[in-house]
Amino acid sequence: MADKSAIEWTDATWNPVVGCSIVSPGCTNCYAMKMAGRIEAMGGAKHYAGTTKKVNGNTIWTGKLALAPEKTLLQPLTWRAPRRIFVNSMGDLFHEDVPDEWIDRVFAIMALAPQHTFQVLTKRATRMREYLTEGIGRIRAWTPSDAQFRAWCLMPSLAEEAAGCPAPAWPLPNVWLGVSAERQQEADERVSSLLFTPAAIRFVSAEPLLSEINFRRISLGTSAGTFIDHPEVREAEFTIDALGGAPRSSIPGLDMIIAGGESGPKARPMHPNAPRRIRDDCTATGKAFFFKQWGEYLPVGQNLPGHGKVHGATAVKPGRMKLHYGGTPQQAPRHAFADGGVEFASTSDGHLTFRVGKKAAGRLLDGIEHKAFPNLQPVE
């Protein structure tokens, strides 16, 4: 929990539930897993106990989940200034082992803090869709110790039957719902569920972006169930344009995509064309595109902050290269990391990427910083 965050697309983090388990390749180098291990080792936040373990020297999730103490649950209510709040950066709110009652408490707090924008991100898109849709028509009430929050009913349809129970708008207008997707496979599985989930804003975090994703052609597959009955789904192919394509579409489409490469000691490089494709598709459909970072690796052709565009490299020792930037026909290029060089990796189609570190790689995509947010509209 922090009322300030270094994550570029949010202002603060709030962790009402902690703990998780690995579900797909994007989880392999999860920063939260390692951070939870450090918090657990320090012993200050007792509810983290048992959420991680060491295997071959690496910190991994155990699968144990814990609900945060009431002080943490109520924290957003004490923040008076409006801010964007990333919900559950240290776990997954819709993990299969999180009881509905815990999720109820989180949504109750979000409903009680309309001055904030809450950004909920999950890898369990089906669970989120089921909760947001099947929950309508049931009253879910939570009674914190503070009397002013008693009998807060989240679902509106039966509110009249509960004395003194306010009925907030549904879906909550201050809550964004998002899914993580690192490859086309995860995008197909999760984005299709997200599109049919009641939400004020729908977004995707394509980070770490491990391969190209075509958001304009999301495959629903045979497991999509009732989704394929929608008239705008191409029945012969069971695909859908997740960016909406046309404003007249009755399928709302995504409002924002965040893209970024991986950071950390075991980071995997991102292909330079992967964020470009998302940028171009968002531009073509008028949707917000946010480029978070290159991560550890910077490819040829991109800007090295403080130097300029990298246009080549030369080996200085086995496995390490110095980078070339600048230069003209009349002037030799200058060099970065010339003494010790940097590690490098090559994509399957021959693009060189250089391990310069997250800070040095920066967040300029083809020389431009992309940090768009959705153009917020009232929920109908």
N, C-alpha and C positions, 0 to 999 in steps of 0.2 A: 504494500500500500504506500503510495507516495502522491502528494498533491502537486508534484512536479515530475515530469518524465522526460528522458532524453529521446524517447521514441518520436520520430519526426512527425507522425500523423496524429498524435494525441497530446494532451496536456498533462494528464495524470493517470495513474493506475490504481485499481481497486480490486482486491483479491478476496472476495467473500468465501470462495472455495479454493482449496489448494490440493495439489496432487494430480497425477494423470498417469497415462500409460501410452506406450508407443503404438501407433496405429498405421503409419505409412512412412515412406522414405524421408519426408520432410521433417520427421521427428528425430532422425538419427543424431543430429548435433544440436538438439534443443537447448537453447540458452537457459530456459526456465528450469530444466532438469538440473543443470549444474548449479544455478543460483539457489534452488531449493536445498541442495546438498550443503551449500555453505551456510544458509540460514539455519538448517537443522543442526549443523556442527556447532554453531555459536550458542544455540540453546535458548535464545531470547524469546522466540515465537514457538511456544510449546506445541501448537497444533500442527507444525511441520514434522513432528517426530514420526519416524517410520515411513515417510513418503518417498524416501530414496534409499539406495543401497550402493555399495561399491562392488563392481564386477570387473575383474582384470584391471583394476586401477581406475576404472571409469565410473562416474556417477550416473545411475539410471533410476527411473521411476520404479517403485515397487507395485504400483497400482492402488495403494492406499490413498483414500481421499479424506479430507477433513473440512468441516465447516468452521469458518473463522469465528473468534469470539464476538460478542455483541458490539463491543466498541468498534471493531473493524467493520462490521455489517452496517452500522449507523454512520460511519465516517462521512460519506458524501452529503449527508444532511447538515453537517457542520461547515461545509465549504460554501460560503455565501456567493462568491464570485462565480459566474458561469464558466464552465470549462468542459472540454471534451475528455471523457473518462474511458479508458480502455478497461473493460471488465474482464477479470480473470486472466491476467497476463501470466499467472503462475499455475495454470491448469486449464481445464475445459469445463465450462458451466454445464454443458449438455453431455458430459461423459455418461456412459451407460450405467454407472454405479452411483451417480448423483441422485438422491431421492427427489421426487417432484416437490416435496415440501421445502427443500433447500432452494430450489429454483424459484418457488413462490416468494420466499423471503427476499431474494435478490430483486425480482420484478416489483415487489411492493415498495422497496426502497427507491427504485428508479422512478416509480410513479409518484412518490412523495417528493422528488427532487426535480421538478420540471425545468428548473433553471439550467440544468446540466444536459449535455448530450452524452449518452452512454453508447459505447461501441463494443458490441458483443461479438466475439470471433470464436468459431468452433470448427472442429474437424468432424463432428457428429451431426451432419446436416439433417439426417432423417429424424433423429431424436428432437432436434429443434423444431422442425416442421410439425411433428406430431404434437409437441407441447403447445405450440402457438395456435394450432387449429383445433385439436381435440379438446383443449382446455376451455374453449369458449362454451358457455352454457353451464359451467360448474363454478361455484363460488369457492375461491381459495382465500382464506383469511389467515392472517398472522398477527399475533398479539405480542409485540415486544414489551419489555418491562415499563417503558415510558408510556404513560396513560394516553398521551396525545396521539399515539399511533394505534391505539386499540381498534380492533374490529375493522381493519382496513381490508376491504374486499377488492381483489384485483380484477376478476372477471365481471363485466358489466351486466350481463343479460339477466341475472337473477338478483340484481342489487336491491330492487324494490322489496324483496322478501326479507332482507336483512336490515333491521332497524339501525339507522345511523351509519350505514355503510356507503361511502361515496363511490361513484361509478366513473372511473377515468376513461378517457377515450381508448379504444382498442383497434389496432395495435397502438402501443404507447408512442406518441409523436416524437418523443425525445430519445428513442432507442433505435440505433442502427443495428441491423443484424448482418453478420458476415460469415464467410467460410474461408478456410485456407485451402489453397490448391497449388501444388508444386509441379504437377505434370498434367497432361491431357486426361489421363486416367482419373486422377483425383478431381479435376474440374468436372468431368462428366458425371461422376458419382455425387458430388456435393452441390454444384451450382444448380442442377436441375431441381433438387429439393428446395434450395434457397428461393428460386423464382416463384415457387408455389407456397411460400411461407408468408403469412401476413406480416408486413413490416413497413415502417415509415421510409426507411432507406435500406437498400441492399448493397453490400460491397464484398469484394474479394481481396484477400491478401495473397498474392502470388509471390510468396517469399518463404523459403528460398526457392527461386525460380530455377528448376533443374532442367527444364526443356521447354520448347515452344508450346504455347497453348492457343488454340483457336477458339476464342469465346463466342465467335459468330456461328459456330457449328458445334454445339454441345450435344453429345450423343446421350439419349435417354436410356437406351438398352432395353432388354426384355424385362428387367426388374423394375421398370419405371411404373408399372401398375396403372393406376388411373390417370397418370400424367398424359399418356398417349391418346386419351380421349379428347384432349383439347383441340379445337378446330385449327389452331395455328401451328400445331405440330405436324411436320411432314411425315405422314403415316408410313410411307414407303421406306423412309430412312430412319425414322424416330430421332430426328435431330431438331434443335431449336436454336434460334439466334438469341443468346443470353444478353446481348447488348440492346435488344429491342428492335433494331433496324429502322422501324418507322414509328413516328410519334403516335400514330393511330392504333398501334398494336394494343390488344387487350391484355397481353402478357407484359407486366411492368418492366421487366428487364433490370439489369444491374444499373446502379447509380454511380459506382466508383470502383476502380481497380487500383490496388497498390501493388507495385512490382519491386522486387529487390533481390540482390544476390546474397550469398551466405557469408557470414563472418565467423571468426573463431579459428582455433588452431587446426581443425580438421575440415575447413571450409572447402566446398566444391565450387569450381568456377561456373559462371553464368555465360551462356552463349550470347554474344552481342545482339543477335537478331531476335532473341526472345523478348526483351522489353520493348524493342522497336515495334514488333508486331502488335503488342498490346496498345502501345501509344498510338499507332496508326488507326487501329480499330476504334479506340475511344474517340479519337479526333473525328473519324468519319461518322460516328453516331452521336456525337455531342455529349459523351459521358466523361466524367472526371477521371483524370489519370494522375497518379501520384507515384513518382519514381523515388523510392526510399534510399537506395544505395546500390553501388556496384558490389559491395562486400569486399572480400580480401583481394580479389583479382580484377585487374583493369585490362581490357583488350586493346590491341592496336587500333588506332583511329579515334580513341577517346581522349578527353582532356585530363592531363595530370595537373591537379590544382597547383597553381604557383609556377607552372612551367609552360604548359601549352599542350597541343595535340601530340600524342605519341605516334610516330610513323614507322618505327622499326626498332630493332635491338641487335646487339652483338654480344656473343659469349665472352665473359671475362674469366670464367673457370667452369669446370664441368657442372652442368645443371643450373648455372646462374648466368644472367644476362644484364647488361647495362642498357638503358632505354635511350633512344634517339628522339629528340623533339626540336622543333624550330628548324632553322637553316634555310638557305636560299641557294640558287645556282652560284652566287658569288660568295656565299658564306657557309662554312661547314656547320653541320648540326651540333647542337649542344647535347650534353648527356646527363641523365639522372641515374642515381644509384651506380655511378661509374666505378667506384672502388670495389665494393663487394658484390655488386650485382644483385639480382632478385631471382627467386625461383619462378618457373614458368610452367604453363600447361598448354596443351594444344587440344582444340575441339576435334570431333571426329571428321570435320570437313576442313581442318587446317587453320582455323583462326587461333592466333597466339594470344594468350592471356598471361599477365604478369602479377605475381603476388606482391603487391606494394603495400598491403594493409588497408583496412577499412577507411581510416582517416585520409590517407593519401589518395585513395581511389575516388573518394568523394561521391557526389550524387548528380553530376551533370551527364545527361544523355545526349550525345551529339552536340555538346556545348551548351545545352539549355537545361535549366532547373525546372522540373515539372512538379508542381505541388497544388494541383487543383482539388477542390472539394465539391461535393454535390451542390447544385443549385436547389436549395431546399424549397419544397412546395408543401402546402397543407395536405394532410392525409385525407383521402376521400373515404 
